[in-house]
Amino acid sequence: MQITLDLDDDLINEALRLTNLTTQEELLNLALQELVKARQKKNLLELAGKIQFSPDFDHKALREMGHAAD
């Protein structure tokens, strides 16, 4: 997708320096990926304490069976 943006040159140059990326396209794609990851993480953190597990749920047994990574 092609779009025209008016971005802060100093901010772009600093971000390029910090990331060692060479193009603005790479930089903007990375920025969008990191934004999405951060928001997804935030949304997961908002669930903390809201999920009720069954009283007999044994997360250690599940981990030992190797299903926790599936």
trRosetta pair geometry for C-beta under 8 A, 3 or more apart (Angstrom, degrees):
i j d omega theta_ij theta_ji phi_ij phi_ji
7 11 6.8 -113 165 71 93 112
7 12 5.5 86 123 -53 124 120
7 24 7.9 157 52 -154 152 130
8 11 3.8 60 89 13 114 115
8 12 6.6 171 88 -13 59 83
9 12 5.7 -55 -146 38 32 112
9 13 6.1 29 158 -17 67 108
10 13 5.9 -56 -145 39 29 109
10 14 6.2 28 156 -18 64 108
11 14 5.9 -55 -145 37 29 110
11 15 6.3 27 156 -17 64 108
12 15 5.8 -59 -148 39 28 109
12 16 6.3 29 154 -20 65 107
12 24 6.2 -10 -160 -114 125 104
12 27 6.9 107 -153 111 78 161
13 16 5.7 -51 -145 35 31 112
13 17 6.3 33 154 -20 64 105
14 17 5.6 -54 -149 36 32 113
14 18 6.3 27 155 -17 66 109
15 18 5.8 -55 -143 39 31 109
15 19 6.1 10 164 -3 66 114
15 21 8.0 -17 132 41 81 116
15 27 5.5 99 121 -159 118 128
15 31 7.4 -2 -170 -71 147 118
16 19 6.4 -69 -140 48 24 97
16 20 7.9 93 168 -82 55 6
16 21 5.6 -101 -137 69 67 82
16 22 7.4 79 -160 -112 110 17
16 24 7.5 -54 -75 -84 119 59
16 27 5.8 -62 -82 -78 75 140
17 20 7.7 18 -176 -69 25 46
19 27 6.4 148 54 -112 151 85
19 30 6.3 127 -150 99 154 165
21 26 4.3 -164 -167 105 127 124
21 27 5.0 170 85 -68 147 78
21 30 6.6 -144 -59 -5 152 146
22 26 6.7 55 50 29 60 145
23 26 4.6 99 63 5 87 99
23 27 6.9 -150 99 -4 49 88
24 27 5.3 -55 -147 39 37 116
24 28 6.1 35 156 -19 70 104
25 28 6.1 -54 -144 37 28 106
25 29 6.4 27 156 -16 62 107
26 29 5.9 -59 -149 38 29 110
26 30 6.3 28 154 -18 65 108
27 30 5.8 -56 -149 37 29 110
27 31 6.2 30 153 -21 65 107
28 31 5.5 -50 -144 36 33 115
28 32 6.3 33 156 -18 65 104
29 32 5.9 -55 -148 37 30 109
29 33 6.4 32 153 -20 64 106
30 33 5.7 -55 -147 36 31 112
30 34 6.2 27 156 -16 66 108
31 34 5.9 -58 -147 39 28 108
31 35 6.3 32 153 -22 63 107
32 35 5.6 -51 -146 34 32 114
32 36 6.4 32 156 -18 64 104
33 36 5.9 -57 -151 36 29 109
33 37 6.4 27 153 -16 65 107
34 37 5.7 -52 -144 38 34 111
34 38 6.1 35 157 -21 66 107
35 38 5.8 -57 -147 37 27 110
35 39 6.3 22 157 -15 64 108
36 39 6.0 -59 -147 39 28 107
36 40 6.2 28 155 -19 65 108
37 40 5.8 -57 -146 37 29 110
37 41 6.3 30 155 -19 65 107
38 41 5.7 -54 -149 36 30 112
38 42 6.3 33 152 -21 64 106
39 42 5.4 -50 -146 35 34 115
39 43 6.3 37 153 -21 65 103
40 43 5.7 -52 -150 35 32 113
40 44 6.6 32 151 -18 64 103
41 44 5.7 -55 -152 35 33 111
41 45 6.4 33 151 -20 66 105
42 45 5.7 -53 -148 35 32 112
42 46 6.6 39 151 -26 63 101
43 46 5.7 -48 -154 26 33 116
43 47 7.4 37 148 -22 59 99
44 47 5.7 -52 -165 24 41 114
44 48 8.0 66 140 -42 61 81
45 48 5.6 -15 -171 -18 50 116
46 50 7.8 4 135 0 61 139
47 50 5.1 -105 -164 49 55 116
47 51 6.0 33 163 -30 104 105
53 57 4.2 -85 165 33 116 154
54 57 4.5 120 62 -40 82 97
58 61 4.0 38 114 15 120 115
58 62 6.5 155 97 -16 68 85
59 62 5.4 -54 -149 37 38 116
59 63 6.3 42 152 -23 68 103
59 68 7.4 71 -172 -98 80 124
60 63 5.6 -51 -148 34 33 113
60 64 6.4 33 153 -19 64 106
61 64 5.7 -54 -148 36 33 112
61 65 6.5 30 154 -18 65 106
62 65 5.9 -58 -151 36 31 109
62 67 5.3 -79 -173 66 81 107
62 68 5.4 106 126 -62 96 91
63 66 7.8 48 173 -67 33 24
63 67 7.9 -102 -85 54 21 66
63 68 4.4 2 -101 -17 64 144
66 69 6.7 -46 -175 31 62 103
66 70 7.5 75 136 -35 70 103
67 70 5.2 -43 -157 14 56 123
